Amino acid sequence: MPEEKRTTKEILQAKLADQERIPLYNSEALEKLREEFDQWKNTVVGKQDRENWYATPHTIIGSEIPREMLYTPLNNPGFDCMQDLGNSGQEPFTRGIHANMYRGREFTMRQLTGFGGPEDTNKRMKFMLEHGATGLNPLFDLPTIQMYDSDDPISEGQVGMSGVAIDSVEDMDLLFKEIPLDEVTVSLVTHYPSNTAILFPMYLALAERRGIPWDKLRGSVQNDITLEEVVRSGPEYIPPQDCFRIQCDNIEFIRQNVPQWNFVTYNGYNLREFGTSGITEMAAAVANAIGSIEDMIKRGHDVDWVAERVAFFWSLASDFFEEVARIRAVRRLWYRIMKYRFNAKSTRSMWMRCHVQTSGVSLMRQEPLNNIIRAAYHALASVFGGVQSLHVDSYDEAYSVPTEEAALLSLRTQQIIQAETGVTEVVDPLGGSFYVEALTNDIEGRILDEVDEIERMGGYVAAIEKGWLHRKIADHFYREQSMVERGDIKLVGYNIYKAPGEVPPIEVFQYPEGVEERQKARLAGLRKRRDNEKVGSALAALGEACKGKRNILPYTVECARVGCSEGEIFRVFKKAYGLWKPPMLW
């Protein structure tokens, strides 16, 4: 079968089968160990434990992977230390992408920040930087994420809620007031490809205003079709194929013009938090990445030129060892995909670089201070897994945007892990554990199986169009909610170990007042000041680019420069591409 017709799984199986393996354990030792193990299990282990040898941890957004009571070399008899584990900073990168990992470079502490108007979030971002944050992560409000202006009727009552309101480059200027764009890394939580094609050009136009060359900018955007077409509750959707085209236009333009910027963050986080297992989270992101790289190769770009700046975004939840193993598994799998599926030559292309946010859906409103402990364990698993940057959710996020005090405590959680526990002094400290290595293998195989399933239905865009992901979400959500109600998933303070009386209330964040009115007034002023003839011309040129095959980003950048609003640009997209009706979830 020609290589381009085979699935990724088939290619990897063929390539890896040709490799000579050197098992760490010899057959004589394994045979002796099997005899000793069987005797121990049948004479020392109780009958009830033997009959219930496998147990499945039930956790929020867990993967329901059965676990044995005890792990030995028998769980991984063909273990090849160099091919399966290796050294850190070397293939297959199971142990981390850098040789010295956190000894050489601490993980970036990047807390999400966003509420009210741009001037409000600007103050909070400065506060976080002053207290040791090493990156910025501005989060946008629902109207901005859904690409509606603050004065659109759809936006009423939502402006500045759960994120910062941004309508134009003028707001972007206020958001980053007195923040040196060429000295900090910024992760713009743009979510969708369409949104990325609107908001990131505003950031670029702002850099131009300040005389900062684009090649000095460092950071990332999300730019993920999954968020726009699956993990979304918006009223209007463009078709998946057009959304994917914009995703790839973003990748191409940013790689060509903003060389230090990560042009995509394949977002498993929001998919998992919306309602999937940790396996589907990673399989969907990997399948999306494979499809994107294939598209860029078709556009004539070298695989290494593209892949060197690919990044991923994961959710880490409460099944501690699963979470550590998942990061290790997908890092090794991505290496194998890049080396054997795409024949990448650059070592950096084979790195699975990732940002992690602790699980928000795992936080409980009941006894919210318990969430501090939950998030701390999620964060510790992230560090054991070897992530590049980290956001720790705040204990009050089950209620609202974090208060300043709660946000600082989340930052301090990371700083304590980094500075006080000593866990960053040893690379991959759980590596070599019989349990962790067996679990890593199991999870890698499960992720690859789901990638194979996606590819056999025609690829990632086809999986979205056919409703495969939507069905996965619906099935997972129903199953998990049933398990919570039955008590199979135990949640301290919610359905187990409930407090006998009322828990003292916590301080909940109060949104600043008058944000919607300020945003509407700023938009009205912008429309009066700008050259509306240039605005009309820029929007018309963008519409023509959307209908053709040209990359649309040069046109959205020009729209940002002349003062087009987000809603005006989105209307061009809707007119050019038409609308798509996604499958019903329930």
C-alpha positions in Angstrom: 0.0 0.0 0.0 1.4 3.5 -0.9 2.6 5.3 2.3 0.3 8.3 1.7 -2.7 5.9 1.8 -1.7 4.2 5.1 -2.8 5.5 8.4 -0.4 6.9 10.9 -0.8 3.8 13.1 0.1 1.5 10.1 3.1 3.6 9.2 4.4 3.5 12.8 3.8 -0.2 13.2 5.8 -0.9 10.0 8.7 1.4 10.8 9.0 0.3 14.5 8.8 -3.4 13.5 12.0 -3.0 11.6 14.0 -1.8 14.6 16.1 -4.1 16.6 15.1 -4.1 20.2 17.3 -4.9 23.2 15.1 -5.9 26.1 16.3 -4.8 29.5 15.2 -8.1 31.1 16.5 -11.4 30.0 14.1 -14.3 29.5 15.6 -16.4 32.3 15.1 -13.6 34.9 11.6 -13.1 33.7 10.7 -16.8 33.9 12.1 -16.9 37.5 10.2 -13.7 38.3 7.0 -15.2 36.9 7.3 -18.3 39.1 7.9 -16.1 42.2 5.1 -13.7 41.4 2.6 -16.5 40.8 3.5 -18.2 44.1 3.2 -14.9 46.0 -0.1 -14.0 44.4 -1.6 -17.4 45.1 -0.3 -17.8 48.7 0.2 -14.3 50.2 -2.5 -12.2 48.4 -6.0 -12.8 49.8 -8.7 -14.4 47.7 -10.8 -11.2 47.5 -7.8 -9.2 46.2 -7.0 -11.9 43.6 -10.5 -11.8 42.4 -10.4 -8.0 42.2 -6.8 -7.7 40.9 -7.8 -5.0 38.5 -9.3 -1.8 39.8 -10.4 1.2 37.7 -10.0 4.7 39.2 -13.2 6.7 38.7 -12.4 10.4 38.5 -13.8 13.5 36.8 -12.7 13.4 33.1 -10.7 10.3 33.8 -10.0 7.7 31.1 -11.4 4.6 33.0 -8.2 2.6 32.5 -8.0 -0.6 34.6 -5.0 -0.9 36.9 -3.4 -4.0 38.5 -2.8 -4.1 42.2 1.0 -4.5 41.8 3.3 -3.9 38.8 6.5 -5.7 38.0 8.8 -6.2 35.0 6.2 -8.8 33.8 3.9 -5.9 32.9 6.5 -4.7 30.3 8.7 -7.7 29.5 10.0 -6.3 26.2 11.0 -3.0 27.7 13.9 -1.5 25.7 15.5 1.2 27.9 16.8 3.3 25.1 14.0 2.9 22.5 11.2 3.3 25.0 12.7 5.5 27.6 16.0 6.9 26.6 17.7 9.9 28.3 16.1 13.3 28.7 16.7 15.6 25.7 17.2 12.6 23.4 15.0 10.4 21.3 12.3 9.3 22.0 11.9 12.2 24.5 9.8 10.2 26.9 11.7 11.8 29.7 11.6 15.4 28.5 12.6 17.5 25.6 15.6 19.1 27.3 18.5 17.2 28.9 18.5 19.2 32.1 14.8 20.2 32.1 13.9 22.4 35.0 17.5 22.7 36.2 18.2 24.6 33.0 14.9 26.5 32.6 12.0 26.7 35.0 8.6 26.1 33.7 6.8 29.3 32.8 4.2 30.4 35.3 1.5 31.8 33.1 -1.8 32.6 34.9 -5.0 33.3 32.9 -6.2 36.9 33.4 -9.2 38.6 32.0 -12.3 40.6 33.1 -14.0 43.9 32.6 -12.6 46.3 30.1 -9.0 46.4 28.8 -7.9 48.9 31.4 -9.1 46.5 34.2 -7.3 43.5 32.9 -4.2 45.6 32.3 -4.0 46.4 36.0 -4.3 42.7 37.0 -1.6 41.6 34.4 0.8 44.2 35.9 0.0 42.8 39.4 0.8 39.3 38.3 4.1 40.4 36.7 5.1 42.3 39.8 4.5 39.1 41.9 6.6 36.8 39.8 4.5 35.7 36.8 6.8 34.9 33.9 4.2 35.2 31.1 0.9 36.7 30.3 -2.3 34.9 29.4 -5.1 37.3 28.6 -8.5 35.7 28.4 -11.3 37.3 26.4 -15.0 37.7 27.3 -17.7 35.7 25.6 -18.7 38.4 23.0 -15.0 38.8 22.0 -14.6 35.0 21.8 -17.7 34.7 19.7 -16.6 37.6 17.5 -19.3 40.1 18.2 -18.8 43.7 19.0 -19.7 44.9 22.5 -22.6 47.0 21.1 -24.1 44.0 19.3 -27.5 43.0 20.8 -26.1 39.4 21.2 -23.5 40.8 23.6 -25.9 42.5 26.0 -25.2 41.5 29.6 -22.0 39.6 28.7 -19.5 42.3 28.0 -16.4 42.0 30.3 -17.8 38.9 32.0 -15.4 35.9 32.4 -12.8 37.7 30.3 -11.7 41.0 28.9 -13.7 42.9 26.2 -11.7 43.7 23.1 -13.4 45.3 20.0 -10.5 46.8 18.1 -6.8 47.7 18.1 -7.6 50.6 20.4 -8.7 48.2 23.1 -5.6 46.1 22.5 -3.5 49.2 23.1 -5.2 49.7 26.4 -4.9 46.1 27.4 -1.1 46.2 27.0 -0.6 49.7 28.2 2.9 50.1 29.7 3.7 46.5 29.1 6.7 46.0 26.8 5.6 43.6 24.1 9.1 42.7 23.1 10.1 41.8 26.7 7.3 39.4 27.8 5.8 36.3 26.3 2.1 36.6 25.7 -0.3 33.7 25.1 -3.4 35.2 23.5 -6.3 33.0 24.3 -7.9 33.4 20.9 -9.5 30.0 20.9 -10.8 29.8 17.3 -9.0 30.1 14.0 -11.5 32.8 12.9 -10.9 34.7 16.2 -7.1 34.3 15.8 -7.3 35.8 12.3 -9.0 38.8 13.8 -7.4 39.4 17.3 -3.8 38.5 16.5 -3.7 41.1 13.7 -4.8 43.7 16.2 -1.8 42.7 18.4 0.5 43.0 15.3 -1.0 46.4 14.4 -0.3 47.5 18.0 3.3 46.4 17.8 3.7 48.4 14.6 2.3 51.5 16.4 4.9 51.1 19.1 7.7 50.6 16.6 8.3 46.9 17.6 9.3 44.6 14.8 7.2 41.5 14.5 10.3 39.3 14.8 10.8 40.5 18.4 7.4 39.3 19.5 7.2 36.0 21.5 4.2 34.1 22.5 1.4 31.9 21.2 -2.2 31.8 20.0 -4.6 28.9 20.2 -6.0 28.8 16.6 -7.8 25.5 16.9 -10.8 24.3 14.8 -11.9 22.1 17.7 -12.8 25.1 19.8 -14.7 26.8 17.0 -16.6 23.9 15.6 -17.0 21.5 18.6 -16.3 23.2 22.0 -18.5 26.2 21.5 -22.0 27.3 22.2 -22.2 30.2 19.7 -25.2 31.0 17.5 -23.3 31.1 14.2 -20.6 28.7 12.8 -18.8 28.8 9.5 -18.3 25.4 7.8 -15.5 23.2 9.3 -13.5 23.0 6.0 -13.4 26.8 5.8 -12.5 27.0 9.5 -9.6 24.6 8.9 -8.5 26.7 5.9 -8.3 29.8 8.2 -6.4 27.7 10.8 -3.8 26.9 8.2 -3.7 30.4 6.8 -2.9 31.6 10.4 -0.1 29.0 10.7 1.4 30.0 7.3 1.3 33.7 7.8 2.6 33.7 11.4 5.4 31.3 10.6 6.5 33.5 7.7 6.2 36.9 9.5 6.4 36.4 13.2 9.1 33.8 13.5 9.3 33.5 17.4 5.5 33.1 17.7 3.8 29.7 18.3 1.2 29.9 15.6 -1.0 27.1 16.9 -1.7 25.5 20.3 -3.5 22.3 19.6 -6.1 22.6 22.3 -7.0 19.4 24.1 -7.8 21.2 27.3 -11.1 22.7 26.4 -12.2 19.6 24.6 -11.5 17.5 27.7 -13.1 20.0 30.1 -16.2 20.1 27.8 -16.6 16.4 28.3 -14.1 13.8 27.0 -11.6 11.4 28.4 -7.9 12.2 28.6 -7.4 9.7 25.7 -9.8 11.5 23.3 -8.3 14.9 24.4 -4.9 13.9 23.1 -6.1 11.9 20.1 -8.1 14.8 18.7 -5.3 17.3 19.2 -2.8 14.9 17.6 -5.1 14.2 14.6 -5.7 17.9 14.1 -1.9 18.5 14.1 -1.3 15.7 11.6 -4.0 17.2 9.3 -2.5 20.7 9.6 1.0 19.6 8.8 -0.3 17.6 5.8 -2.0 20.8 4.6 1.1 22.9 5.0 3.2 20.3 3.0 0.6 20.6 0.3 1.1 24.3 0.3 4.7 23.7 -0.5 6.3 24.2 3.0 9.0 22.0 4.5 7.8 19.9 7.4 10.5 21.1 9.8 9.8 24.7 8.9 6.3 24.2 10.2 6.7 21.6 13.0 9.4 23.4 14.9 6.9 25.8 16.4 4.0 23.4 17.0 2.7 23.4 20.6 -0.1 21.6 22.5 -2.4 22.6 25.5 -3.5 19.9 27.9 -5.9 19.6 30.9 -4.5 17.7 33.9 -7.0 16.4 36.4 -7.1 14.1 39.5 -5.9 10.6 38.4 -2.3 11.5 39.4 -0.3 8.7 37.7 -2.5 8.7 34.6 -1.8 12.4 34.2 2.0 11.9 34.5 1.9 9.0 32.1 -0.3 10.8 29.5 2.2 13.7 29.1 5.1 11.2 28.8 3.0 9.0 26.3 2.0 11.8 24.0 5.5 13.2 24.0 6.9 9.9 22.8 4.1 9.4 20.3 4.5 12.9 18.8 8.2 12.1 18.4 7.4 8.9 16.5 4.8 10.6 14.3 7.2 13.4 13.3 10.2 11.0 12.7 8.4 8.1 11.0 5.2 9.6 9.6 6.6 12.9 8.3 10.4 12.1 8.1 11.3 15.2 10.0 15.0 16.0 10.3 15.1 18.7 12.9 15.2 17.5 16.5 13.0 20.5 17.6 10.3 19.3 15.1 10.0 16.1 17.2 9.4 17.9 20.5 6.0 17.8 22.0 6.1 21.2 23.7 3.1 21.9 25.9 1.3 24.2 28.2 -0.9 22.8 30.9 -3.8 24.2 32.9 -5.1 22.4 35.9 -8.6 21.1 35.5 -11.3 23.7 36.0 -14.2 21.2 35.7 -12.7 19.3 38.7 -13.3 22.3 41.0 -16.3 22.1 43.3 -18.5 25.0 44.6 -18.9 23.0 47.8 -16.1 23.6 50.3 -14.2 25.6 47.7 -11.0 25.7 49.7 -10.6 22.0 48.9 -9.9 23.2 45.4 -6.5 24.5 46.5 -5.4 20.9 47.2 -6.9 19.6 44.1 -5.2 22.1 41.9 -1.9 21.6 43.7 -1.9 17.9 42.9 -2.8 18.6 39.3 0.1 21.0 39.1 2.5 18.5 40.7 1.5 15.9 38.1 2.2 18.5 35.4 5.8 19.0 36.7 6.4 15.3 37.0 5.2 15.0 33.4 7.7 17.6 32.2 5.5 20.4 30.8 6.9 23.7 29.5 4.4 26.1 31.1 1.7 25.9 33.7 -1.5 27.7 34.8 -3.0 26.7 38.2 -6.7 27.3 38.5 -7.8 29.3 41.5 -10.0 27.8 44.2 -12.8 30.3 43.6 -13.1 29.7 39.9 -16.1 27.4 40.5 -17.9 30.7 41.3 -16.4 33.4 39.1 -13.2 35.0 37.9 -10.5 34.7 40.6 -10.1 37.5 43.1 -6.7 39.0 43.3 -5.9 37.1 46.4 -7.0 33.7 44.9 -5.0 34.4 41.7 -1.9 35.2 43.8 -2.3 31.9 45.7 -2.4 30.0 42.5 0.8 31.6 41.4 2.3 30.9 44.8 1.3 27.2 44.4 3.6 27.0 41.4 6.4 28.9 43.1 6.3 26.6 46.1 6.5 23.6 43.9 9.4 25.1 42.0 11.4 26.6 44.9 10.6 24.6 48.0 9.9 20.9 47.2 13.0 19.9 45.3 11.0 18.0 42.7 12.5 20.0 39.8 16.1 18.9 40.7 15.7 15.4 39.1 14.5 14.9 35.5 11.6 12.6 35.1 11.7 11.3 38.7 9.0 8.6 38.1 10.8 7.3 35.0 11.6 3.6 35.2 8.7 2.8 37.6 7.2 -0.5 36.6 3.7 1.1 37.0 4.4 4.4 35.2 6.2 2.8 32.2 3.4 0.2 31.8 0.8 2.9 32.0 2.7 5.1 29.6 2.7 2.3 27.0 -1.0 1.6 27.5 -2.0 5.2 27.1 0.2 5.7 24.0 -1.5 2.8 22.4 -5.0 4.0 23.3 -4.2 7.5 21.9 -2.9 6.0 18.6 -5.9 3.8 18.3 -8.2 6.8 18.4 -6.0 8.7 15.9 -6.4 5.7 13.7 -10.2 5.8 14.0 -10.2 9.4 13.1 -8.0 8.9 10.0 -10.1 6.0 8.8 -13.2 8.2 8.7 -11.4 10.7 6.5 -9.3 12.8 8.9 -10.0 15.3 11.6 -12.2 17.7 9.6 -14.4 14.8 8.5 -14.6 13.6 12.0 -16.1 16.9 13.0 -18.4 17.1 10.0 -19.8 13.6 10.8 -20.4 14.4 14.4 -18.0 11.8 15.8 -16.5 14.2 18.4 -19.9 15.6 19.3 -21.1 12.0 20.0 -18.0 11.3 22.1 -18.7 14.4 24.2 -22.4 13.5 24.7 -21.7 9.9 25.7 -18.9 10.9 28.1 -20.9 13.6 29.7 -23.9 11.3 30.3 -21.7 8.5 31.7 -19.7 10.7 33.9 -22.7 12.5 35.3 -24.4 9.2 36.1 -21.3 8.0 37.9 -21.2 11.2 40.0 -24.9 10.8 41.0 -24.4 7.1 41.9 -21.3 8.0 43.9 -18.9 6.0 41.8 -16.9 9.1 41.2 -16.2 10.4 44.7 -15.9 14.1 45.3 -14.9 15.2 48.8 -17.3 17.7 50.2 -19.8 17.0 47.5 -21.0 13.4 47.6 -18.6 12.1 50.3 -17.3 13.5 53.6 -19.8 16.3 53.4 -19.5 19.1 56.0 -22.1 18.7 58.7 -23.0 22.4 58.7 -22.8 25.5 56.6 -19.3 26.2 55.3 -18.2 29.8 55.8 -18.6 31.9 52.6 -15.6 33.0 50.6 -15.0 36.3 49.0 -16.2 36.2 45.4 -14.9 38.4 42.7 -17.1 41.5 41.9 -17.0 42.6 38.3 -16.2 46.3 37.7 -19.3 48.3 36.8 -20.0 50.3 33.7 -17.8 48.1 31.4 -20.5 47.6 28.7 -21.2 51.3 28.6 -17.5 52.2 28.3 -17.0 49.7 25.5 -20.0 51.0 23.5 -18.8 54.6 23.9 -15.3 53.6 22.8 -16.6 51.8 19.7 -18.8 54.8 18.8 -15.8 57.1 19.1 -13.7 54.8 17.0 -16.3 54.8 14.2 -16.3 58.6 14.1 -12.5 59.0 14.2 -11.4 56.4 11.7 -11.3 56.8 7.9 -14.5 54.8 7.0 -13.6 54.8 3.3 -10.4 52.8 4.2 -12.4 50.6 6.4 -14.9 49.7 3.6 -12.0 49.0 1.2 -10.2 46.8 3.7 -13.3 44.8 4.4 -14.1 44.4 0.7 -10.6 43.2 -0.1 -10.9 40.7 2.8 -14.1 39.3 1.4 -12.5 38.7 -2.0 -9.5 36.9 -0.4 -11.9 34.7 1.6 -13.7 33.7 -1.7 -10.4 32.9 -3.4 -7.4 30.9 -2.4 -5.1 33.7 -1.0 -4.0 33.7 2.6 -6.5 36.0 4.4 -4.1 37.2 7.1 -2.6 40.1 5.2 -6.1 41.4 4.7 -7.2 41.0 8.3 -4.0 42.8 9.4 -4.9 45.7 7.1 -8.4 45.7 8.6 -6.9 46.0 12.1 -4.6 48.8 11.0 -7.5 51.0 9.7 -9.6 50.4 12.8 -12.1 47.7 11.8 -13.9 46.1 14.7 -14.0 42.4 15.4 -17.7 42.2 14.6 -17.2 43.8 11.2 -14.5 41.3 10.2 -16.6 38.4 11.4 -19.5 39.5 9.3 -17.2 39.3 6.2 -16.4 35.7 7.1 -20.0 34.7 7.5 -20.9 36.3 4.1 -18.0 34.7 2.3 -18.2 31.2 3.8 -21.8 30.8 4.7 -23.0 29.1 7.9 -22.9 25.5 9.2 -25.2 23.8 11.6 -23.3 21.5 13.9 -24.7 18.2 15.2 -26.8 18.4 18.3 -25.1 17.3 21.4 -28.1 16.1 23.3 
